């Protein structure tokens, strides 16, 4: 997927769960489909690893 959200995570100090909620909120605001959002969330949670969640979400951020 080539979509990106307008989200700058520099200085983010929240949990992985908070990051996923933030991603979902911004993606919906930017009119991503639920299928697109679910695909990113599923990938982020694939390894049940905080670092993987962050790395996955960063792949979809413009900043």
PQR file with spaces between the fields and no chain letter, atoms N, CA, C, O and H, PARSE charges and radii, in Angstrom:
ATOM       1  N    UNK     1       0.851   -1.173    0.000 -0.4000 1.5000
ATOM       2  CA   UNK     1       0.000    0.000    0.000 -0.0000 2.0000
ATOM       3  C    UNK     1       0.897    1.237    0.000  0.5500 1.7000
ATOM       4  O    UNK     1       1.870    1.305    0.751 -0.5500 1.4000
ATOM       5  N    UNK     2       0.571    2.193   -0.830 -0.4000 1.5000
ATOM       6  CA   UNK     2       1.403    3.395   -0.968 -0.0000 2.0000
ATOM       7  C    UNK     2       0.856    4.605   -0.225  0.5500 1.7000
ATOM       8  O    UNK     2       1.353    5.714   -0.419 -0.5500 1.4000
ATOM       9  H    UNK     2      -0.219    2.137   -1.440  0.4000 1.0000
ATOM      10  N    UNK     3      -0.135    4.425    0.604 -0.4000 1.5000
ATOM      11  CA   UNK     3      -0.733    5.552    1.321 -0.0000 2.0000
ATOM      12  C    UNK     3       0.115    5.928    2.529  0.5500 1.7000
ATOM      13  O    UNK     3       0.787    5.090    3.132 -0.5500 1.4000
ATOM      14  H    UNK     3      -0.539    3.524    0.761  0.4000 1.0000
ATOM      15  N    UNK     4       0.063    7.207    2.861 -0.4000 1.5000
ATOM      16  CA   UNK     4       0.773    7.730    4.025 -0.0000 2.0000
ATOM      17  C    UNK     4      -0.180    8.631    4.797  0.5500 1.7000
ATOM      18  O    UNK     4      -1.053    9.273    4.214 -0.5500 1.4000
ATOM      19  H    UNK     4      -0.482    7.887    2.372  0.4000 1.0000
ATOM      20  N    UNK     5      -0.005    8.672    6.118 -0.4000 1.5000
ATOM      21  CA   UNK     5      -0.778    9.604    6.920 -0.0000 2.0000
ATOM      22  C    UNK     5       0.123   10.746    7.357  0.5500 1.7000
ATOM      23  O    UNK     5       1.345   10.604    7.413 -0.5500 1.4000
ATOM      24  H    UNK     5       0.705    8.151    6.592  0.4000 1.0000
ATOM      25  N    UNK     6      -0.485   11.864    7.662 -0.4000 1.5000
ATOM      26  CA   UNK     6       0.244   13.045    8.103 -0.0000 2.0000
ATOM      27  C    UNK     6       0.390   12.977    9.623  0.5500 1.7000
ATOM      28  O    UNK     6      -0.417   13.538   10.364 -0.5500 1.4000
ATOM      29  H    UNK     6      -1.477   11.979    7.617  0.4000 1.0000
ATOM      30  N    UNK     7       1.426   12.284   10.067 -0.4000 1.5000
ATOM      31  CA   UNK     7       1.645   12.075   11.496 -0.0000 2.0000
ATOM      32  C    UNK     7       3.140   12.120   11.774  0.5500 1.7000
ATOM      33  O    UNK     7       3.919   11.401   11.147 -0.5500 1.4000
ATOM      34  H    UNK     7       2.081   11.828    9.465  0.4000 1.0000
ATOM      35  N    UNK     8       3.533   12.967   12.714 -0.4000 1.5000
ATOM      36  CA   UNK     8       4.925   13.102   13.122 -0.0000 2.0000
ATOM      37  C    UNK     8       5.075   12.465   14.498  0.5500 1.7000
ATOM      38  O    UNK     8       4.518   12.963   15.476 -0.5500 1.4000
ATOM      39  H    UNK     8       2.900   13.551   13.222  0.4000 1.0000
ATOM      40  N    UNK     9       5.816   11.377   14.580 -0.4000 1.5000
ATOM      41  CA   UNK     9       5.958   10.649   15.838 -0.0000 2.0000
ATOM      42  C    UNK     9       7.211   11.022   16.623  0.5500 1.7000
ATOM      43  O    UNK     9       7.490   10.413   17.656 -0.5500 1.4000
ATOM      44  H    UNK     9       6.268   10.972   13.785  0.4000 1.0000
ATOM      45  N    UNK    10       7.959   11.994   16.162 -0.4000 1.5000
ATOM      46  CA   UNK    10       9.139   12.403   16.916 -0.0000 2.0000
ATOM      47  C    UNK    10       8.703   12.856   18.306  0.5500 1.7000
ATOM      48  O    UNK    10       7.835   13.718   18.446 -0.5500 1.4000
ATOM      49  H    UNK    10       7.732   12.489   15.323  0.4000 1.0000
ATOM      50  N    UNK    11       9.302   12.280   19.305 -0.4000 1.5000
ATOM      51  CA   UNK    11       8.991   12.638   20.679 -0.0000 2.0000
ATOM      52  C    UNK    11       7.791   11.884   21.256  0.5500 1.7000
ATOM      53  O    UNK    11       7.419   12.125   22.404 -0.5500 1.4000
ATOM      54  H    UNK    11      10.008   11.581   19.191  0.4000 1.0000
ATOM      55  N    UNK    12       7.182   10.987   20.498 -0.4000 1.5000
ATOM      56  CA   UNK    12       6.025   10.229   20.988 -0.0000 2.0000
ATOM      57  C    UNK    12       6.458    9.340   22.151  0.5500 1.7000
ATOM      58  O    UNK    12       7.458    8.629   22.052 -0.5500 1.4000
ATOM      59  H    UNK    12       7.484   10.791   19.565  0.4000 1.0000
ATOM      60  N    UNK    13       5.712    9.378   23.242 -0.4000 1.5000
ATOM      61  CA   UNK    13       6.079    8.627   24.444 -0.0000 2.0000
ATOM      62  C    UNK    13       4.979    7.661   24.891  0.5500 1.7000
ATOM      63  O    UNK    13       5.049    7.123   25.996 -0.5500 1.4000
ATOM      64  H    UNK    13       4.900    9.956   23.322  0.4000 1.0000
ATOM      65  N    UNK    14       3.980    7.438   24.061 -0.4000 1.5000
ATOM      66  CA   UNK    14       2.864    6.590   24.455 -0.0000 2.0000
ATOM      67  C    UNK    14       3.140    5.109   24.273  0.5500 1.7000
ATOM      68  O    UNK    14       4.214    4.703   23.829 -0.5500 1.4000
ATOM      69  H    UNK    14       3.923    7.875   23.164  0.4000 1.0000
ATOM      70  N    UNK    15       2.145    4.315   24.628 -0.4000 1.5000
ATOM      71  CA   UNK    15       2.232    2.859   24.487 -0.0000 2.0000
ATOM      72  C    UNK    15       1.937    2.451   23.051  0.5500 1.7000
ATOM      73  O    UNK    15       1.486    3.264   22.243 -0.5500 1.4000
ATOM      74  H    UNK    15       1.273    4.644   24.989  0.4000 1.0000
ATOM      75  N    UNK    16       2.193    1.194   22.745 -0.4000 1.5000
ATOM      76  CA   UNK    16       1.879    0.656   21.414 -0.0000 2.0000
ATOM      77  C    UNK    16       0.375    0.760   21.158  0.5500 1.7000
ATOM      78  O    UNK    16      -0.047    1.095   20.052 -0.5500 1.4000
ATOM      79  H    UNK    16       2.559    0.534   23.402  0.4000 1.0000
ATOM      80  N    UNK    17      -0.423    0.476   22.172 -0.4000 1.5000
ATOM      81  CA   UNK    17      -1.876    0.560   22.032 -0.0000 2.0000
ATOM      82  C    UNK    17      -2.308    1.988   21.692  0.5500 1.7000
ATOM      83  O    UNK    17      -3.149    2.197   20.817 -0.5500 1.4000
ATOM      84  H    UNK    17      -0.080    0.204   23.072  0.4000 1.0000
ATOM      85  N    UNK    18      -1.732    2.961   22.385 -0.4000 1.5000
ATOM      86  CA   UNK    18      -2.050    4.366   22.116 -0.0000 2.0000
ATOM      87  C    UNK    18      -1.637    4.742   20.701  0.5500 1.7000
ATOM      88  O    UNK    18      -2.367    5.457   20.014 -0.5500 1.4000
ATOM      89  H    UNK    18      -1.049    2.791   23.095  0.4000 1.0000
ATOM      90  N    UNK    19      -0.483    4.273   20.259 -0.4000 1.5000
ATOM      91  CA   UNK    19      -0.007    4.554   18.908 -0.0000 2.0000
ATOM      92  C    UNK    19      -0.970    3.991   17.865  0.5500 1.7000
ATOM      93  O    UNK    19      -1.266    4.657   16.873 -0.5500 1.4000
ATOM      94  H    UNK    19       0.110    3.693   20.818  0.4000 1.0000
ATOM      95  N    UNK    20      -1.455    2.783   18.077 -0.4000 1.5000
ATOM      96  CA   UNK    20      -2.399    2.181   17.137 -0.0000 2.0000
ATOM      97  C    UNK    20      -3.715    2.957   17.116  0.5500 1.7000
ATOM      98  O    UNK    20      -4.312    3.131   16.053 -0.5500 1.4000
ATOM      99  H    UNK    20      -1.214    2.241   18.883  0.4000 1.0000
ATOM     100  N    UNK    21      -4.168    3.419   18.267 -0.4000 1.5000
ATOM     101  CA   UNK    21      -5.382    4.236   18.318 -0.0000 2.0000
ATOM     102  C    UNK    21      -5.170    5.555   17.584  0.5500 1.7000
ATOM     103  O    UNK    21      -6.047    5.998   16.843 -0.5500 1.4000
ATOM     104  H    UNK    21      -3.684    3.277   19.130  0.4000 1.0000
ATOM     105  N    UNK    22      -4.029    6.178   17.781 -0.4000 1.5000
ATOM     106  CA   UNK    22      -3.713    7.432   17.104 -0.0000 2.0000
ATOM     107  C    UNK    22      -3.652    7.228   15.594  0.5500 1.7000
ATOM     108  O    UNK    22      -4.210    8.018   14.831 -0.5500 1.4000
ATOM     109  H    UNK    22      -3.316    5.818   18.383  0.4000 1.0000
ATOM     110  N    UNK    23      -2.974    6.171   15.169 -0.4000 1.5000
ATOM     111  CA   UNK    23      -2.911    5.862   13.744 -0.0000 2.0000
ATOM     112  C    UNK    23      -4.317    5.701   13.166  0.5500 1.7000
ATOM     113  O    UNK    23      -4.638    6.277   12.126 -0.5500 1.4000
ATOM     114  H    UNK    23      -2.521    5.530   15.788  0.4000 1.0000
ATOM     115  N    UNK    24      -5.147    4.917   13.845 -0.4000 1.5000
ATOM     116  CA   UNK    24      -6.510    4.677   13.372 -0.0000 2.0000
ATOM     117  C    UNK    24      -7.291    5.981   13.262  0.5500 1.7000
ATOM     118  O    UNK    24      -7.984    6.206   12.270 -0.5500 1.4000
ATOM     119  H    UNK    24      -4.886    4.450   14.690  0.4000 1.0000
ATOM     120  N    UNK    25      -7.185    6.827   14.256 -0.4000 1.5000
ATOM     121  CA   UNK    25      -7.895    8.115   14.248 -0.0000 2.0000
ATOM     122  C    UNK    25      -7.463    8.977   13.066  0.5500 1.7000
ATOM     123  O    UNK    25      -8.303    9.509   12.339 -0.5500 1.4000
ATOM     124  H    UNK    25      -6.621    6.644   15.061  0.4000 1.0000
ATOM     125  N    UNK    26      -6.160    9.113   12.879 -0.4000 1.5000
ATOM     126  CA   UNK    26      -5.644    9.952   11.786 -0.0000 2.0000
ATOM     127  C    UNK    26      -6.012    9.348   10.434  0.5500 1.7000
ATOM     128  O    UNK    26      -6.432   10.070    9.529 -0.5500 1.4000
ATOM     129  H    UNK    26      -5.478    8.681   13.470  0.4000 1.0000
ATOM     130  N    UNK    27      -5.862    8.044   10.289 -0.4000 1.5000
ATOM     131  CA   UNK    27      -6.183    7.385    9.014 -0.0000 2.0000
ATOM     132  C    UNK    27      -7.658    7.574    8.661  0.5500 1.7000
ATOM     133  O    UNK    27      -7.986    7.839    7.504 -0.5500 1.4000
ATOM     134  H    UNK    27      -5.521    7.457   11.024  0.4000 1.0000
ATOM     135  N    UNK    28      -8.540    7.443    9.632 -0.4000 1.5000
ATOM     136  CA   UNK    28      -9.966    7.670    9.366 -0.0000 2.0000
ATOM     137  C    UNK    28     -10.217    9.116    8.969  0.5500 1.7000
ATOM     138  O    UNK    28     -10.991    9.394    8.053 -0.5500 1.4000
ATOM     139  H    UNK    28      -8.274    7.228   10.572  0.4000 1.0000
ATOM     140  N    UNK    29      -9.557   10.035    9.665 -0.4000 1.5000
ATOM     141  CA   UNK    29      -9.707   11.460    9.349 -0.0000 2.0000
ATOM     142  C    UNK    29      -9.232   11.753    7.925  0.5500 1.7000
ATOM     143  O    UNK    29      -9.759   12.639    7.253 -0.5500 1.4000
ATOM     144  H    UNK    29      -8.928    9.810   10.409  0.4000 1.0000
ATOM     145  N    UNK    30      -8.229   10.994    7.477 -0.4000 1.5000
ATOM     146  CA   UNK    30      -7.689   11.175    6.127 -0.0000 2.0000
ATOM     147  C    UNK    30      -8.357   10.243    5.110  0.5500 1.7000
ATOM     148  O    UNK    30      -7.852   10.051    4.004 -0.5500 1.4000
ATOM     149  H    UNK    30      -7.801   10.273    8.023  0.4000 1.0000
ATOM     150  N    UNK    31      -9.485    9.676    5.500 -0.4000 1.5000
ATOM     151  CA   UNK    31     -10.385    8.904    4.623 -0.0000 2.0000
ATOM     152  C    UNK    31      -9.802    7.583    4.124  0.5500 1.7000
ATOM     153  O    UNK    31     -10.088    7.166    3.002 -0.5500 1.4000
ATOM     154  H    UNK    31      -9.895    9.832    6.398  0.4000 1.0000
ATOM     155  N    UNK    32      -8.999    6.933    4.938 -0.4000 1.5000
ATOM     156  CA   UNK    32      -8.578    5.580    4.623 -0.0000 2.0000
ATOM     157  C    UNK    32      -9.774    4.660    4.814  0.5500 1.7000
ATOM     158  O    UNK    32     -10.639    4.927    5.648 -0.5500 1.4000
ATOM     159  H    UNK    32      -8.767    7.272    5.850  0.4000 1.0000
ATOM     160  N    UNK    33      -9.826    3.597    4.058 -0.4000 1.5000
ATOM     161  CA   UNK    33     -10.896    2.617    4.235 -0.0000 2.0000
ATOM     162  C    UNK    33     -10.597    1.778    5.478  0.5500 1.7000
ATOM     163  O    UNK    33      -9.455    1.692    5.930 -0.5500 1.4000
ATOM     164  H    UNK    33      -9.123    3.380    3.380  0.4000 1.0000
ATOM     165  N    UNK    34     -11.645    1.165    6.014 -0.4000 1.5000
ATOM     166  CA   UNK    34     -11.457    0.292    7.172 -0.0000 2.0000
ATOM     167  C    UNK    34     -10.546   -0.892    6.819  0.5500 1.7000
ATOM     168  O    UNK    34      -9.780   -1.360    7.660 -0.5500 1.4000
ATOM     169  H    UNK    34     -12.573    1.234    5.646  0.4000 1.0000
ATOM     170  N    UNK    35     -10.632   -1.368    5.587 -0.4000 1.5000
ATOM     171  CA   UNK    35      -9.773   -2.475    5.150 -0.0000 2.0000
ATOM     172  C    UNK    35      -8.303   -2.057    5.155  0.5500 1.7000
ATOM     173  O    UNK    35      -7.440   -2.835    5.563 -0.5500 1.4000
ATOM     174  H    UNK    35     -11.255   -0.988    4.903  0.4000 1.0000
ATOM     175  N    UNK    36      -8.015   -0.852    4.712 -0.4000 1.5000
ATOM     176  CA   UNK    36      -6.630   -0.358    4.713 -0.0000 2.0000
ATOM     177  C    UNK    36      -6.110   -0.223    6.137  0.5500 1.7000
ATOM     178  O    UNK    36      -4.985   -0.623    6.436 -0.5500 1.4000
ATOM     179  H    UNK    36      -8.715   -0.220    4.381  0.4000 1.0000
ATOM     180  N    UNK    37      -6.928    0.336    7.004 -0.4000 1.5000
ATOM     181  CA   UNK    37      -6.541    0.510    8.409 -0.0000 2.0000
ATOM     182  C    UNK    37      -6.302   -0.852    9.056  0.5500 1.7000
ATOM     183  O    UNK    37      -5.299   -1.053    9.741 -0.5500 1.4000
ATOM     184  H    UNK    37      -7.842    0.660    6.760  0.4000 1.0000
ATOM     185  N    UNK    38      -7.221   -1.777    8.838 -0.4000 1.5000
ATOM     186  CA   UNK    38      -7.108   -3.116    9.413 -0.0000 2.0000
ATOM     187  C    UNK    38      -5.842   -3.819    8.933  0.5500 1.7000
ATOM     188  O    UNK    38      -5.183   -4.506    9.713 -0.5500 1.4000
ATOM     189  H    UNK    38      -8.036   -1.614    8.282  0.4000 1.0000
ATOM     190  N    UNK    39      -5.499   -3.656    7.666 -0.4000 1.5000
ATOM     191  CA   UNK    39      -4.295   -4.287    7.126 -0.0000 2.0000
ATOM     192  C    UNK    39      -3.044   -3.784    7.850  0.5500 1.7000
ATOM     193  O    UNK    39      -2.159   -4.574    8.181 -0.5500 1.4000
ATOM     194  H    UNK    39      -6.035   -3.097    7.032  0.4000 1.0000
ATOM     195  N    UNK    40      -2.968   -2.488    8.094 -0.4000 1.5000
ATOM     196  CA   UNK    40      -1.810   -1.924    8.792 -0.0000 2.0000
ATOM     197  C    UNK    40      -1.782   -2.396   10.244  0.5500 1.7000
ATOM     198  O    UNK    40      -0.729   -2.789   10.746 -0.5500 1.4000
ATOM     199  H    UNK    40      -3.687   -1.847    7.825  0.4000 1.0000
ATOM     200  N    UNK    41      -2.919   -2.361   10.916 -0.4000 1.5000
ATOM     201  CA   UNK    41      -2.991   -2.789   12.316 -0.0000 2.0000
ATOM     202  C    UNK    41      -2.628   -4.270   12.442  0.5500 1.7000
ATOM     203  O    UNK    41      -1.907   -4.656   13.362 -0.5500 1.4000
ATOM     204  H    UNK    41      -3.775   -2.042   10.509  0.4000 1.0000
ATOM     205  N    UNK    42      -3.122   -5.089   11.529 -0.4000 1.5000
ATOM     206  CA   UNK    42      -2.811   -6.520   11.553 -0.0000 2.0000
ATOM     207  C    UNK    42      -1.314   -6.746   11.405  0.5500 1.7000
ATOM     208  O    UNK    42      -0.728   -7.542   12.139 -0.5500 1.4000
ATOM     209  H    UNK    42      -3.708   -4.775   10.782  0.4000 1.0000
ATOM     210  N    UNK    43      -0.689   -6.044   10.453 -0.4000 1.5000
ATOM     211  CA   UNK    43       0.756   -6.169   10.268 -0.0000 2.0000
ATOM     212  C    UNK    43       1.501   -5.692   11.512  0.5500 1.7000
ATOM     213  O    UNK    43       2.459   -6.330   11.946 -0.5500 1.4000
ATOM     214  H    UNK    43      -1.165   -5.398    9.857  0.4000 1.0000
ATOM     215  N    UNK    44       1.067   -4.587   12.077 -0.4000 1.5000
ATOM     216  CA   UNK    44       1.745   -4.030   13.256 -0.0000 2.0000
ATOM     217  C    UNK    44       1.710   -5.000   14.429  0.5500 1.7000
ATOM     218  O    UNK    44       2.668   -5.080   15.198 -0.5500 1.4000
ATOM     219  H    UNK    44       0.288   -4.068   11.724  0.4000 1.0000
ATOM     220  N    UNK    45       0.621   -5.732   14.571 -0.4000 1.5000
ATOM     221  CA   UNK    45       0.457   -6.656   15.694 -0.0000 2.0000
ATOM     222  C    UNK    45       0.952   -8.071   15.409  0.5500 1.7000
ATOM     223  O    UNK    45       0.857   -8.946   16.270 -0.5500 1.4000
ATOM     224  H    UNK    45      -0.158   -5.667   13.947  0.4000 1.0000
ATOM     225  N    UNK    46       1.470   -8.298   14.227 -0.4000 1.5000
ATOM     226  CA   UNK    46       1.834   -9.639   13.773 -0.0000 2.0000
ATOM     227  C    UNK    46       2.806  -10.355   14.720  0.5500 1.7000
ATOM     228  O    UNK    46       2.659  -11.555   14.950 -0.5500 1.4000
ATOM     229  H    UNK    46       1.547   -7.588   13.527  0.4000 1.0000
ATOM     230  N    UNK    47       3.767   -9.660   15.258 -0.4000 1.5000
ATOM     231  CA   UNK    47       4.805  -10.304   16.061 -0.0000 2.0000
ATOM     232  C    UNK    47       4.643  -10.055   17.560  0.5500 1.7000
ATOM     233  O    UNK    47       5.479  -10.479   18.357 -0.5500 1.4000
ATOM     234  H    UNK    47       3.886   -8.684   15.071  0.4000 1.0000
ATOM     235  N    UNK    48       3.560   -9.364   17.943 -0.4000 1.5000
ATOM     236  CA   UNK    48       3.317   -9.063   19.353 -0.0000 2.0000
ATOM     237  C    UNK    48       4.561   -8.431   19.991  0.5500 1.7000
ATOM     238  O    UNK    48       4.993   -8.812   21.079 -0.5500 1.4000
ATOM     239  H    UNK    48       2.880   -9.019   17.295  0.4000 1.0000
ATOM     240  N    UNK    49       5.122   -7.444   19.265 -0.4000 1.5000
ATOM     241  CA   UNK    49       6.376   -6.819   19.667 -0.0000 2.0000
ATOM     242  C    UNK    49       6.231   -5.301   19.537  0.5500 1.7000
ATOM     243  O    UNK    49       5.890   -4.790   18.470 -0.5500 1.4000
ATOM     244  H    UNK    49       4.772   -7.135   18.381  0.4000 1.0000
ATOM     245  N    UNK    50       6.494   -4.590   20.630 -0.4000 1.5000
ATOM     246  CA   UNK    50       6.351   -3.131   20.654 -0.0000 2.0000
ATOM     247  C    UNK    50       7.170   -2.456   19.541  0.5500 1.7000
ATOM     248  O    UNK    50       6.678   -1.549   18.871 -0.5500 1.4000
ATOM     249  H    UNK    50       6.771   -5.005   21.496  0.4000 1.0000
ATOM     250  N    UNK    51       8.396   -2.893   19.352 -0.4000 1.5000
ATOM     251  CA   UNK    51       9.255   -2.291   18.326 -0.0000 2.0000
ATOM     252  C    UNK    51       8.694   -2.511   16.926  0.5500 1.7000
ATOM     253  O    UNK    51       8.796   -1.632   16.070 -0.5500 1.4000
ATOM     254  H    UNK    51       8.796   -3.630   19.897  0.4000 1.0000
ATOM     255  N    UNK    52       8.103   -3.675   16.689 -0.4000 1.5000
ATOM     256  CA   UNK    52       7.506   -3.947   15.374 -0.0000 2.0000
ATOM     257  C    UNK    52       6.288   -3.055   15.134  0.5500 1.7000
ATOM     258  O    UNK    52       6.067   -2.591   14.015 -0.5500 1.4000
ATOM     259  H    UNK    52       8.021   -4.389   17.385  0.4000 1.0000
ATOM     260  N    UNK    53       5.501   -2.815   16.181 -0.4000 1.5000
ATOM     261  CA   UNK    53       4.349   -1.909   16.061 -0.0000 2.0000
ATOM     262  C    UNK    53       4.828   -0.534   15.628  0.5500 1.7000
ATOM     263  O    UNK    53       4.297    0.044   14.680 -0.5500 1.4000
ATOM     264  H    UNK    53       5.681   -3.191   17.090  0.4000 1.0000
ATOM     265  N    UNK    54       5.825   -0.013   16.316 -0.4000 1.5000
ATOM     266  CA   UNK    54       6.344    1.321   15.995 -0.0000 2.0000
ATOM     267  C    UNK    54       6.920    1.361   14.581  0.5500 1.7000
ATOM     268  O    UNK    54       6.631    2.283   13.819 -0.5500 1.4000
ATOM     269  H    UNK    54       6.257   -0.482   17.086  0.4000 1.0000
ATOM     270  N    UNK    55       7.721    0.379   14.234 -0.4000 1.5000
ATOM     271  CA   UNK    55       8.329    0.343   12.903 -0.0000 2.0000
ATOM     272  C    UNK    55       7.275    0.284   11.807  0.5500 1.7000
ATOM     273  O    UNK    55       7.408    0.949   10.780 -0.5500 1.4000
ATOM     274  H    UNK    55       7.955   -0.371   14.853  0.4000 1.0000
ATOM     275  N    UNK    56       6.238   -0.501   12.017 -0.4000 1.5000
ATOM     276  CA   UNK    56       5.181   -0.629   11.015 -0.0000 2.0000
ATOM     277  C    UNK    56       4.446    0.691   10.838  0.5500 1.7000
ATOM     278  O    UNK    56       4.231    1.134    9.710 -0.5500 1.4000
ATOM     279  H    UNK    56       6.130   -1.042   12.852  0.4000 1.0000
ATOM     280  N    UNK    57       4.062    1.317   11.931 -0.4000 1.5000
ATOM     281  CA   UNK    57       3.338    2.586   11.843 -0.0000 2.0000
ATOM     282  C    UNK    57       4.217    3.654   11.196  0.5500 1.7000
ATOM     283  O    UNK    57       3.729    4.452   10.396 -0.5500 1.4000
ATOM     284  H    UNK    57       4.236    0.957   12.848  0.4000 1.0000
ATOM     285  N    UNK    58       5.483    3.677   11.525 -0.4000 1.5000
ATOM     286  CA   UNK    58       6.400    4.660   10.924 -0.0000 2.0000
ATOM     287  C    UNK    58       6.461    4.526    9.412  0.5500 1.7000
ATOM     288  O    UNK    58       6.652    5.520    8.710 -0.5500 1.4000
ATOM     289  H    UNK    58       5.880    3.029   12.175  0.4000 1.0000
ATOM     290  N    UNK    59       6.302    3.311    8.900 -0.4000 1.5000
ATOM     291  CA   UNK    59       6.326    3.092    7.446 -0.0000 2.0000
ATOM     292  C    UNK    59       5.192    3.843    6.739  0.5500 1.7000
ATOM     293  O    UNK    59       5.281    4.121    5.543 -0.5500 1.4000
ATOM     294  H    UNK    59       6.147    2.504    9.470  0.4000 1.0000
ATOM     295  N    UNK    60       4.147    4.165    7.465 -0.4000 1.5000
ATOM     296  CA   UNK    60       2.983    4.810    6.879 -0.0000 2.0000
ATOM     297  C    UNK    60       2.848    6.278    7.283  0.5500 1.7000
ATOM     298  O    UNK    60       1.801    6.885    7.057 -0.5500 1.4000
ATOM     299  H    UNK    60       4.075    3.939    8.437  0.4000 1.0000
ATOM     300  N    UNK    61       3.884    6.848    7.871 -0.4000 1.5000
ATOM     301  CA   UNK    61       3.868    8.254    8.290 -0.0000 2.0000
ATOM     302  C    UNK    61       4.724    9.094    7.346  0.5500 1.7000
ATOM     303  O    UNK    61       5.809    8.682    6.936 -0.5500 1.4000
ATOM     304  H    UNK    61       4.734    6.355    8.054  0.4000 1.0000
ATOM     305  N    UNK    62       4.223   10.264    7.014 -0.4000 1.5000
ATOM     306  CA   UNK    62       4.956   11.167    6.108 -0.0000 2.0000
ATOM     307  C    UNK    62       6.217   11.730    6.772  0.5500 1.7000
ATOM     308  O    UNK    62       7.171   12.064    6.070 -0.5500 1.4000
ATOM     309  H    UNK    62       3.341   10.599    7.347  0.4000 1.0000
ATOM     310  N    UNK    63       6.247   11.841    8.060 -0.4000 1.5000
ATOM     311  CA   UNK    63       7.358   12.495    8.756 -0.0000 2.0000
ATOM     312  C    UNK    63       8.273   11.487    9.403  0.5500 1.7000
ATOM     313  O    UNK    63       9.262   11.865   10.032 -0.5500 1.4000
ATOM     314  H    UNK    63       5.471   11.570    8.630  0.4000 1.0000
